[in-house]
Structure formats: C-alpha cells, structure tokens
Amino acid sequence: MTKADIVNEISKNTGIEKLIVQKTIESFMDVVKDSLTQNENVYLRGFGSFIIKTRAEKVARNISKNTTITIPAHKIPAFKPAKSFVTEVKDKNKI
C-alpha cells in the first residue's frame, strides 16, 4: 500500500477531501521526522512507537580491497509496534 492508497482509503472512509487528507498525512510525517531528529520518541497508544535506536561502533570488511574499516556509532529511526497491533496481525495471518 502506498501513501496515495492510504489517502484514497481514508478519504473514502471519512468523506474528507483527498487534498485535506494528503496534507494531514504529510504534516503527520513531518512532525514524526522533526521529533526523531530532536531525539524525541513518538508514542501512538495501541499502534506503536517511532523510536531512535543507537547502533554501536563496529568493524566491517571491504572484500574487494581486503581491508577493514570502522563504522562509527550512529543513530537510526525505528518503529516498534504495540503488543495489541502485533497480536492482531498474527491472528489475522494464521496459516
């Protein structure tokens, strides 16, 4: 599902114009990005959390040159789904 699909689905379900829904979704994503760049996690109860994870420094190999390089510690954005969200997905996708 793409962002356009999400906009269409929300517009169809709520009766709100697509342009307004698109602006709302874009604004939501901007708020999440801004919060994460300021090291603030975003918690959405019942859905999940957008969090900052810290990756430790590590040594990697460049196989083609047969050399090692050090990758410094860095932070990455991540999503951690809520338990209720995980169980709902598991229950609906049982084989």
Secondary structure, 3 states (H helix, E strand, C coil): CCHHHHHHHHHHHHCCCHHHHHHHHHHHHHHHHHHHHCCCCEEECCCEEEEEEEECCEEEEECCCCEEEEECCEEEEEEEECHHHHHHHHHHCCC
